Structure formats: C-alpha cells, structure tokens
Amino acid sequence: MTEPTHFPATEDRTRATEDGTHPDTIDWNRFWTDADEAEADDASPASRHVIDALPDFFEARGRPDAFADVGCGPGVVAFEMAERYSDATVVGYDAAEPVLEDNRERAADRGLDNLAFERTVLPAFPDREFDAVFLYFTLCYVADIESALQHMYDAVAPGGHLVFNYANRHAQAYWQTMAEDPDEYLGAESQFDADRFEERFRLLLDGENLLSYERIHDALGTWPQSVWSVADRPDKRWAWRHFPLVFVPK
C-alpha cells in the first residue's frame, strides 16, 4: 500500500494546511490522488465495522434530519445515509479536496440532491447545526483532539448526538506492539505499510491524542455512552476494546 507523506508538526505547517491536510497528520490529498480501489477500501473502515449499526442506533435514538460524516473519505457512510434517509440533509466533510471532488461527481451521477461534500480540517468545524455528527477512525490523526470534540459537539442540535470512536490506552499499547514487531504484525496482508506505520500513527503511538470516558466528559461536560448499549454489535469481530464506539447526547 502506498502511504501518504507525513508533515511533522515542526516542519512545513503552512504547506500542509494549504495542501488540504492537518499539519499534525498525513498528506491525504496525495493519498486520495494516488489511491487504488483496494487502498480506498482500506481507508474506509466504517463500511465494514459500523455502517449497519447506524440505522439501529437511529431507530433507537431518533432519525436525523441533518447528518454530518466527518473525515468521510470516499463517503461510504454519507452515501448510505443520503440514500436511506432521502428527506434528510447529509454533508460529508474531509480535509482532502481530491476525494471530495470525486464524491461530488458520484453524488450528482446518482441524483442525490440531499448530499453535499465540503472541506474542513479538524479541529476547526463549520458553524452550522446537525442532528447527528459522526466520525470514525478520524480522531487518531488529530492532535488537538479536545478542541475538535468541542467544535463538533457545538454543531450538534439539542436532542442530537455526537457519534465517534477513539483510541484509548489499550489501542496505544497494541499499536506499539505492532510498531516494535512489524514483521509479525505488518506483513503483506496488513492494510498498513510497515515502513511508514510509525510515521502515520505518531500521535497515537506517542499517546498525544488518546481519550477515555473521563476525558470526554471533561471536554464536553456530558458522559459518553456506548453505541452498543442501544444497537446490536456487528458479528464481525473488531477491536472495540481498543477503539470504543460511543455517542454523546446533547
């Protein structure tokens, strides 16, 4: 897998921002320009882990009239939500313009007038309101994680939900194990390039953006709850202990 280029936090921050990527993470513009179908699928874990759980969640908690998919990549969740809830407004957000442009063309081809794609770079987030703000496997690339959470929670309408997963200390420990023994864990079948694994997940490995229920509560003033308390957990096994999927009601 061809990995995107990383811009260290102390180097070329202006270029990183202008290129459409957060200065503390990787060059997603380059990634989505070069990605083939397999690489795009690898960068869309929500399509395998949670896309079937969201309808169960909204059945239990109330369907959204306005839905945001943050760090949407190729928009798997955004397209599914727009097609399932045709009377809802759905917006997919990403930092990389190449994938957003491709998504816009596909939405137009499908006649999805309720679906739009816009650029944003966390921790900043647009000043607008949604019934549900969703992001999956996105926060691990954001350094100022508490500010990102606060800005997205500000965009949640009263009665709505912020739904996301996050890396905790168990994820850090396991990711460190993989980084220390790439031959064992990051071989040919891995979705990650062993040579760039540490570069890509520097923030997670260094523990700079780990979360816990307590830290989320301190940031938002409300306790998170497990999505699996109201929706059926998928049969496909994944690292839910390492990357909990939670919601924070407004």
ZIZI-V816907 format. One record per residue. N is the residue number from 0. RES is the residue in three letters. OMEGA is omega in whole degrees, -180 to 180 (NA if undefined). Layout:
n=N res=RES omega=OMEGA
n=N res=RES omega=OMEGA
This chain:
n=0 res=MET omega=177
n=1 res=THR omega=-176
n=2 res=GLU omega=177
n=3 res=PRO omega=-179
n=4 res=THR omega=180
n=5 res=HIS omega=173
n=6 res=PHE omega=-180
n=7 res=PRO omega=-176
n=8 res=ALA omega=-177
n=9 res=THR omega=-173
n=10 res=GLU omega=169
n=11 res=ASP omega=-178
n=12 res=ARG omega=-179
n=13 res=THR omega=180
n=14 res=ARG omega=-178
n=15 res=ALA omega=-179
n=16 res=THR omega=180
n=17 res=GLU omega=-180
n=18 res=ASP omega=177
n=19 res=GLY omega=179
n=20 res=THR omega=177
n=21 res=HIS omega=-176
n=22 res=PRO omega=180
n=23 res=ASP omega=-178
n=24 res=THR omega=-170
n=25 res=ILE omega=-176
n=26 res=ASP omega=-179
n=27 res=TRP omega=175
n=28 res=ASN omega=-180
n=29 res=ARG omega=-180
n=30 res=PHE omega=-175
n=31 res=TRP omega=173
n=32 res=THR omega=-175
n=33 res=ASP omega=-170
n=34 res=ALA omega=171
n=35 res=ASP omega=-175
n=36 res=GLU omega=-179
n=37 res=ALA omega=-180
n=38 res=GLU omega=177
n=39 res=ALA omega=178
n=40 res=ASP omega=178
n=41 res=ASP omega=-179
n=42 res=ALA omega=180
n=43 res=SER omega=-176
n=44 res=PRO omega=180
n=45 res=ALA omega=-179
n=46 res=SER omega=-180
n=47 res=ARG omega=-169
n=48 res=HIS omega=-169
n=49 res=VAL omega=-172
n=50 res=ILE omega=178
n=51 res=ASP omega=-179
n=52 res=ALA omega=-177
n=53 res=LEU omega=177
n=54 res=PRO omega=176
n=55 res=ASP omega=-180
n=56 res=PHE omega=-178
n=57 res=PHE omega=173
n=58 res=GLU omega=-179
n=59 res=ALA omega=-172
n=60 res=ARG omega=-179
n=61 res=GLY omega=-177
n=62 res=ARG omega=-178
n=63 res=PRO omega=171
n=64 res=ASP omega=177
n=65 res=ALA omega=-172
n=66 res=PHE omega=177
n=67 res=ALA omega=176
n=68 res=ASP omega=-171
n=69 res=VAL omega=-172
n=70 res=GLY omega=-167
n=71 res=CYS omega=-176
n=72 res=GLY omega=-179
n=73 res=PRO omega=169
n=74 res=GLY omega=-178
n=75 res=VAL omega=-179
n=76 res=VAL omega=-179
n=77 res=ALA omega=179
n=78 res=PHE omega=180
n=79 res=GLU omega=-179
n=80 res=MET omega=-179
n=81 res=ALA omega=-180
n=82 res=GLU omega=-180
n=83 res=ARG omega=-178
n=84 res=TYR omega=-171
n=85 res=SER omega=179
n=86 res=ASP omega=178
n=87 res=ALA omega=172
n=88 res=THR omega=-178
n=89 res=VAL omega=178
n=90 res=VAL omega=173
n=91 res=GLY omega=180
n=92 res=TYR omega=174
n=93 res=ASP omega=179
n=94 res=ALA omega=-172
n=95 res=ALA omega=-178
n=96 res=GLU omega=-179
n=97 res=PRO omega=-179
n=98 res=VAL omega=178
n=99 res=LEU omega=-180
n=100 res=GLU omega=177
n=101 res=ASP omega=178
n=102 res=ASN omega=-180
n=103 res=ARG omega=180
n=104 res=GLU omega=180
n=105 res=ARG omega=178
n=106 res=ALA omega=178
n=107 res=ALA omega=179
n=108 res=ASP omega=-179
n=109 res=ARG omega=180
n=110 res=GLY omega=-178
n=111 res=LEU omega=-178
n=112 res=ASP omega=-179
n=113 res=ASN omega=-176
n=114 res=LEU omega=178
n=115 res=ALA omega=178
n=116 res=PHE omega=-176
n=117 res=GLU omega=-179
n=118 res=ARG omega=168
n=119 res=THR omega=-179
n=120 res=VAL omega=179
n=121 res=LEU omega=18
n=122 res=PRO omega=177
n=123 res=ALA omega=177
n=124 res=PHE omega=-176
n=125 res=PRO omega=179
n=126 res=ASP omega=176
n=127 res=ARG omega=-169
n=128 res=GLU omega=177
n=129 res=PHE omega=174
n=130 res=ASP omega=177
n=131 res=ALA omega=172
n=132 res=VAL omega=-173
n=133 res=PHE omega=171
n=134 res=LEU omega=-173
n=135 res=TYR omega=-179
n=136 res=PHE omega=-180
n=137 res=THR omega=-175
n=138 res=LEU omega=180
n=139 res=CYS omega=178
n=140 res=TYR omega=-175
n=141 res=VAL omega=-179
n=142 res=ALA omega=-177
n=143 res=ASP omega=-168
n=144 res=ILE omega=-180
n=145 res=GLU omega=177
n=146 res=SER omega=178
n=147 res=ALA omega=179
n=148 res=LEU omega=-178
n=149 res=GLN omega=-179
n=150 res=HIS omega=179
n=151 res=MET omega=179
n=152 res=TYR omega=175
n=153 res=ASP omega=-178
n=154 res=ALA omega=179
n=155 res=VAL omega=179
n=156 res=ALA omega=175
n=157 res=PRO omega=-177
n=158 res=GLY omega=-179
n=159 res=GLY omega=-173
n=160 res=HIS omega=165
n=161 res=LEU omega=-175
n=162 res=VAL omega=-175
n=163 res=PHE omega=169
n=164 res=ASN omega=-175
n=165 res=TYR omega=176
n=166 res=ALA omega=176
n=167 res=ASN omega=-176
n=168 res=ARG omega=177
n=169 res=HIS omega=177
n=170 res=ALA omega=179
n=171 res=GLN omega=-179
n=172 res=ALA omega=-179
n=173 res=TYR omega=178
n=174 res=TRP omega=177
n=175 res=GLN omega=176
n=176 res=THR omega=178
n=177 res=MET omega=-179
n=178 res=ALA omega=-179
n=179 res=GLU omega=-179
n=180 res=ASP omega=-175
n=181 res=PRO omega=180
n=182 res=ASP omega=-179
n=183 res=GLU omega=-170
n=184 res=TYR omega=-173
n=185 res=LEU omega=180
n=186 res=GLY omega=-175
n=187 res=ALA omega=-178
n=188 res=GLU omega=-178
n=189 res=SER omega=176
n=190 res=GLN omega=-178
n=191 res=PHE omega=176
n=192 res=ASP omega=-177
n=193 res=ALA omega=-177
n=194 res=ASP omega=-177
n=195 res=ARG omega=-177
n=196 res=PHE omega=-178
n=197 res=GLU omega=179
n=198 res=GLU omega=-177
n=199 res=ARG omega=-174
n=200 res=PHE omega=-179
n=201 res=ARG omega=-177
n=202 res=LEU omega=180
n=203 res=LEU omega=-178
n=204 res=LEU omega=180
n=205 res=ASP omega=179
n=206 res=GLY omega=-176
n=207 res=GLU omega=-175
n=208 res=ASN omega=175
n=209 res=LEU omega=179
n=210 res=LEU omega=174
n=211 res=SER omega=177
n=212 res=TYR omega=-178
n=213 res=GLU omega=-179
n=214 res=ARG omega=176
n=215 res=ILE omega=178
n=216 res=HIS omega=-180
n=217 res=ASP omega=-178
n=218 res=ALA omega=-171
n=219 res=LEU omega=179
n=220 res=GLY omega=-180
n=221 res=THR omega=-179
n=222 res=TRP omega=172
n=223 res=PRO omega=176
n=224 res=GLN omega=179
n=225 res=SER omega=174
n=226 res=VAL omega=-177
n=227 res=TRP omega=173
n=228 res=SER omega=-179
n=229 res=VAL omega=-180
n=230 res=ALA omega=179
n=231 res=ASP omega=177
n=232 res=ARG omega=179
n=233 res=PRO omega=178
n=234 res=ASP omega=-180
n=235 res=LYS omega=-176
n=236 res=ARG omega=174
n=237 res=TRP omega=-171
n=238 res=ALA omega=-178
n=239 res=TRP omega=178
n=240 res=ARG omega=-178
n=241 res=HIS omega=-178
n=242 res=PHE omega=-177
n=243 res=PRO omega=175
n=244 res=LEU omega=-172
n=245 res=VAL omega=171
n=246 res=PHE omega=177
n=247 res=VAL omega=-179
n=248 res=PRO omega=179
n=249 res=LYS omega=NA
